[in-house]
Amino acid sequence: MNSKVLTGIRVLDFARYLAGPYCAMLLADMGAEVIRVEEPGGSADRTLGPLAPTGDSMSIMTVNRNKKGITLDLTKEKGREVMRELVKRSDMVVENYGTGTKEPLGLGYESLKKVNPAIILVSISGFGGSGPYAKRLAFDPTAQALSSSMSYTGFPGGPPTRGAAPYVDFSTGIYSALGAMLALYHREKTGVGQVVDMALLDTAVSFSAGYGVAAEYKILGTVRQPLGNHSFYNYSDSYQTKDGWVMISVIGHRLWKRFARMIGKEEWGDDARFKDDNSRFEHRDIIRPAVSQWMATRTVAEVIKALEENRVPCAKVNNAADMFVDPQIRARGMIVDVDYPGVGPVPLGGVTIKLSETPGSIETRSPLVGEHNQEVYGGLLGYSPKELAALAEEGVI
């Protein structure tokens, strides 16, 4: 088997919670040696739910797979000395300490590049390294709120609603991994490292603007409002069947004509009220009762069968148990069981990017606190058992 594409790249992961650890996990899946650095006793995100019966965070188990784990106290000068030795031997640093808090710990770019001019710093924060909010703290929901997405999520008349899955965190992790690859490509050509400055708010705004929300307001004067599960500017919605819910997306006129014929409304295929996606969106209140009636007399399986035969994009609305056993999800290797001490097999999300020649994979579980101190400090830095014992006694590791 070919080696993974990032074999030979070493990453120091100082990040916590989701965005930063997920970025480093993506690099680890593709072969990078990722060393997760926690304070002695474990990082704060080890208490992030859901928790296994052992009290271990299952979020930690997911986003820290394929990594080695060490402990190091950066508030101590000796800890910062050890960190600098690690930086000399590494290619990237991933951190999310935030503007103004990482510099005293030695994780600012100016300090790092003095130690290793080729280092790539992936710096993840709520608002980035510039602007009036730069020193504020943020999590995924605050970025969703500022980006306007909460204002048009949910059902008409309801309160602003966040997306339940923390899409800003995970997408910032993906953007950060892409930024790391761009910086690595630049370094391959020039030998020069740089900062990848990532912000949760930037990610959230890129999605809202990419969805046309900013242009819709600027050009049309429209402030988007919530529509429930209906899409904007086309006909897509969820419907209740005899035994569950189905989501459909009827986009494009050829597809619309097939769909109208299927539900017994063939005349709608040439009805001027439904001539294009925007017209069908504007007249959705006319369409919905007929579709609801057609759906309500059938089971999910019957609805999906008819829709698939007519080539209409559709899906059963899965709950977590349904998703866990969905045959397509299983066929794509997107649920992978990995054993964790005291817990047993833990289902993790699989490797999303499928490479034909150098595929990524899940090789190892998330490390326990300080599990690889001996391997990293003894092997990589050459510390003796006596030196390691002294560092532990001083509370440095």
C-alpha positions in Angstrom: 0.0 0.0 0.0 1.2 3.5 -0.8 2.2 5.8 2.1 -0.3 8.4 3.0 0.0 11.8 1.4 1.1 13.6 4.6 3.5 11.0 5.8 6.6 12.8 7.1 4.7 16.0 8.2 4.7 16.7 12.0 1.9 18.8 13.6 1.7 20.1 17.1 -2.0 20.3 18.1 -2.6 22.8 20.9 -6.3 23.3 20.0 -9.3 22.5 22.1 -13.0 21.6 21.6 -14.0 21.1 17.9 -12.7 23.4 15.1 -8.9 23.1 15.8 -8.9 19.4 16.9 -11.0 18.6 13.8 -8.5 20.4 11.5 -5.6 18.4 13.1 -7.6 15.2 12.9 -8.1 15.6 9.1 -4.3 16.0 8.7 -3.7 12.9 10.9 -6.2 10.9 8.8 -4.0 11.6 5.8 -0.8 10.5 7.5 0.6 13.5 9.4 2.1 12.8 12.8 -0.1 14.9 15.0 0.9 15.4 18.6 -1.9 16.7 20.8 -0.5 18.8 23.6 -2.6 19.1 26.8 -1.9 20.7 30.2 -0.9 18.1 32.9 -4.1 16.4 34.1 -5.9 16.9 30.7 -7.5 19.7 28.8 -10.8 21.3 29.5 -12.6 19.8 26.5 -12.2 16.3 28.1 -15.4 17.1 30.0 -17.4 18.0 26.8 -20.4 15.8 26.4 -21.7 13.4 25.4 -19.9 11.4 28.0 -19.3 7.6 28.0 -20.2 5.7 31.2 -16.5 6.0 32.2 -16.8 9.8 32.2 -14.7 10.1 29.0 -15.8 12.6 26.4 -17.0 10.9 23.2 -16.2 14.2 21.4 -12.6 13.8 22.4 -12.7 10.2 21.1 -13.9 11.4 17.7 -11.7 14.4 16.9 -8.5 13.2 18.4 -8.1 9.8 16.7 -4.8 9.1 14.9 -3.0 11.4 17.3 -0.3 11.0 19.9 -1.0 12.6 23.3 1.5 14.5 25.6 1.2 16.8 28.5 3.0 20.2 28.8 2.4 23.3 31.0 3.1 26.3 28.8 2.6 28.7 31.8 6.0 27.5 33.1 9.2 28.8 31.5 10.5 25.2 31.4 7.4 24.2 29.6 7.9 26.8 27.0 11.5 25.7 26.6 10.3 22.2 25.9 7.7 23.5 23.5 10.3 25.4 21.5 12.3 22.1 21.2 9.2 20.5 19.7 8.6 23.4 17.3 12.1 23.0 16.0 11.3 19.5 14.9 7.8 20.2 13.5 6.1 21.5 10.4 2.9 23.0 11.7 1.3 24.3 14.9 -2.5 24.3 15.3 -3.8 26.5 18.1 -7.0 28.3 19.1 -5.9 30.3 22.2 -7.2 33.5 20.7 -5.7 36.9 20.0 -3.8 38.3 23.0 -3.7 35.0 25.0 -1.4 32.8 22.9 1.6 35.3 22.9 2.5 34.9 26.6 2.5 31.1 26.1 5.0 31.4 23.3 2.5 30.5 20.6 2.5 33.8 18.7 3.9 33.6 15.2 6.7 36.0 15.8 8.0 33.8 18.6 7.5 30.6 16.7 9.3 31.7 13.5 12.4 32.7 15.5 12.6 29.1 16.6 11.7 27.6 13.2 11.4 30.0 10.2 9.6 27.4 8.2 6.9 26.8 10.7 3.2 27.1 9.6 0.9 28.4 12.3 -2.8 27.5 11.9 -4.4 30.0 14.2 -8.1 29.5 14.9 -10.3 32.0 16.8 -13.8 33.3 17.0 -13.1 36.5 15.1 -9.6 36.3 13.6 -6.4 38.3 14.3 -7.8 41.7 13.3 -10.9 43.8 13.6 -12.8 45.3 16.6 -13.9 41.9 17.9 -10.5 40.2 17.7 -10.1 39.7 21.4 -13.7 38.5 22.0 -14.4 34.8 22.8 -16.8 32.9 20.6 -18.2 29.4 20.0 -20.1 28.0 17.1 -23.6 29.5 18.1 -22.3 33.0 18.4 -20.8 32.9 14.9 -24.1 31.5 13.6 -25.9 34.4 15.3 -23.7 37.2 13.9 -23.7 35.7 10.4 -27.5 36.1 10.2 -28.1 32.4 9.6 -30.1 32.0 12.9 -32.5 34.7 11.7 -33.8 32.7 8.7 -33.5 29.2 10.3 -36.6 27.7 11.9 -40.3 28.1 11.2 -42.2 31.3 10.6 -43.3 33.0 13.8 -40.7 31.1 15.8 -37.6 32.4 17.6 -34.2 32.6 15.8 -32.9 29.1 15.6 -29.4 27.8 15.4 -28.3 24.9 13.2 -28.2 21.9 15.7 -25.1 20.4 14.2 -22.1 22.8 14.9 -21.5 23.4 11.2 -19.4 26.5 11.8 -16.9 24.6 14.0 -16.5 21.7 11.7 -16.4 23.8 8.6 -13.8 26.1 10.1 -11.8 22.9 10.8 -12.1 22.0 7.1 -11.1 25.5 5.9 -8.2 25.4 8.3 -6.9 22.1 7.0 -7.2 23.5 3.4 -5.3 26.6 4.5 -2.7 24.4 6.1 -2.3 22.6 2.8 -2.0 25.8 0.8 0.6 27.1 3.2 2.5 23.8 3.0 2.4 24.0 -0.8 3.8 27.5 -0.7 6.5 26.4 1.7 7.5 23.6 -0.7 8.2 26.2 -3.3 9.8 28.9 -1.2 10.9 27.3 2.1 8.9 30.0 4.0 6.3 29.4 6.6 3.3 31.7 7.3 0.1 32.2 9.4 -3.2 30.6 8.5 -5.6 33.0 10.2 -9.0 31.3 10.6 -12.1 32.8 12.2 -15.4 31.1 13.1 -17.3 34.2 12.0 -15.5 34.3 8.6 -16.6 30.8 8.0 -20.2 31.5 9.0 -20.4 34.6 6.9 -18.9 32.8 3.9 -21.8 30.4 4.0 -24.5 33.1 4.4 -23.0 35.2 1.6 -22.5 32.1 -0.5 -26.2 31.3 -0.1 -27.1 34.7 -1.6 -28.3 36.3 1.6 -26.1 39.4 1.3 -26.8 39.9 -2.3 -30.5 39.4 -1.7 -30.5 42.2 0.8 -28.2 44.6 -1.1 -29.8 44.2 -4.5 -33.4 43.3 -3.8 -33.8 45.0 -0.4 -35.1 41.7 1.1 -34.2 40.5 4.6 -34.6 36.8 4.5 -37.1 35.2 6.9 -37.5 31.6 8.1 -39.4 29.1 6.0 -39.1 26.0 8.1 -37.9 23.1 6.0 -38.8 24.7 2.7 -35.8 25.8 0.6 -35.5 29.3 -0.8 -36.3 30.0 -4.4 -37.1 26.4 -5.4 -39.5 23.7 -4.3 -38.0 21.6 -1.6 -39.7 20.6 1.7 -40.3 17.7 4.1 -43.6 15.8 4.3 -45.1 13.4 6.8 -46.0 9.9 5.5 -47.9 7.1 7.3 -44.8 6.1 9.2 -42.2 8.8 9.0 -40.9 11.9 7.2 -39.5 12.4 3.7 -37.5 15.3 2.3 -37.8 16.1 -1.3 -36.0 18.6 -3.7 -37.9 19.3 -6.9 -35.4 21.6 -8.8 -35.6 22.2 -12.5 -38.5 22.1 -14.9 -38.0 18.6 -16.3 -37.9 17.2 -12.8 -41.0 19.2 -11.9 -43.0 17.7 -14.7 -42.1 14.2 -13.7 -43.0 15.0 -10.1 -46.3 16.6 -11.0 -47.3 13.6 -13.1 -46.3 11.2 -10.3 -48.6 12.9 -7.7 -51.6 13.0 -10.2 -51.2 16.7 -11.2 -49.8 16.3 -14.7 -51.5 19.5 -15.7 -49.3 21.4 -13.4 -46.3 20.6 -15.7 -47.5 23.3 -18.1 -49.2 25.6 -15.6 -47.8 29.1 -15.9 -47.9 29.5 -12.1 -45.3 26.8 -11.9 -43.2 27.6 -14.9 -39.8 27.8 -13.2 -38.2 27.2 -9.8 -38.9 30.8 -8.6 -42.6 30.5 -9.6 -43.0 27.3 -7.8 -41.3 28.8 -4.7 -43.8 31.8 -4.9 -46.8 29.4 -5.2 -45.6 26.8 -2.7 -48.8 27.3 -0.6 -50.8 26.0 -3.6 -48.5 23.0 -4.2 -48.1 21.8 -0.6 -51.6 20.6 0.2 -51.6 18.3 -2.9 -48.2 16.9 -2.1 -49.1 16.4 1.6 -52.2 14.5 0.7 -50.3 12.2 -1.7 -47.6 11.6 0.9 -50.0 11.0 3.8 -51.6 7.9 2.3 -48.2 6.1 1.7 -45.4 4.7 3.8 -41.9 6.1 3.7 -40.8 3.1 1.7 -43.6 3.5 -0.8 -42.9 7.2 -1.2 -39.1 6.7 -1.7 -39.7 4.0 -4.2 -42.0 6.2 -6.3 -39.7 9.2 -6.1 -36.6 7.2 -7.0 -38.4 5.6 -10.0 -39.2 9.2 -11.2 -35.7 10.4 -10.5 -36.7 12.9 -7.9 -34.1 13.6 -5.2 -35.4 12.5 -1.9 -34.5 11.0 1.5 -36.0 9.5 4.5 -35.5 11.9 7.5 -33.3 9.6 9.6 -32.9 9.8 13.4 -29.6 8.9 14.9 -30.5 5.2 15.1 -31.6 5.2 11.4 -28.4 7.0 10.4 -26.3 4.4 12.2 -27.5 1.5 10.1 -28.2 3.3 6.8 -26.8 1.0 4.1 -25.3 3.9 2.0 -23.5 5.4 5.0 -22.2 2.0 5.9 -21.1 1.2 2.3 -19.1 4.4 2.2 -17.3 3.6 5.4 -18.7 6.6 7.2 -19.2 4.8 10.5 -16.1 3.1 11.9 -15.9 1.3 15.2 -12.7 2.0 17.2 -12.1 0.4 20.6 -11.5 2.8 23.5 -10.3 1.6 27.0 -13.1 0.9 29.4 -15.8 1.8 26.8 -15.4 -0.7 24.0 -16.2 -0.1 20.3 -16.9 3.6 19.7 -18.5 4.5 16.3 -16.6 7.4 14.7 -17.2 9.3 11.5 -15.2 7.8 8.7 -12.6 9.4 6.5 -14.7 11.8 4.2 -12.1 12.5 1.5 -11.7 9.4 -0.6 -8.3 9.4 -2.4 -7.7 6.6 -4.9 -3.9 6.4 -4.6 -3.1 7.6 -1.1 -6.3 7.0 1.0 -6.6 8.2 4.5 -7.6 5.8 7.3 -8.3 5.6 11.0 -5.4 3.7 12.6 -5.4 4.6 16.3 -7.9 5.7 18.9 -7.8 9.1 20.7 -4.9 9.1 23.2 -5.3 9.1 27.0 -3.9 12.0 28.9 -0.1 12.0 28.5 -0.1 8.6 26.9 2.8 9.3 24.6 5.0 11.3 26.9 7.7 8.7 27.0 7.6 8.1 23.2 7.7 11.8 22.2 9.9 13.3 24.9 12.2 10.3 25.1 12.2 9.4 21.4 11.9 12.7 19.6 13.7 15.0 22.1 16.0 12.4 23.6 15.1 13.0 27.3 16.2 10.4 29.7 13.9 8.7 32.2 15.5 10.7 34.9 14.8 14.0 33.1 11.2 13.0 32.4 10.7 12.1 36.1 12.1 15.6 37.0 9.7 17.3 34.6 6.8 15.4 36.0 7.8 16.2 39.6 8.0 19.9 38.6 4.5 19.8 37.0 5.9 20.7 33.6 4.5 17.5 32.0 
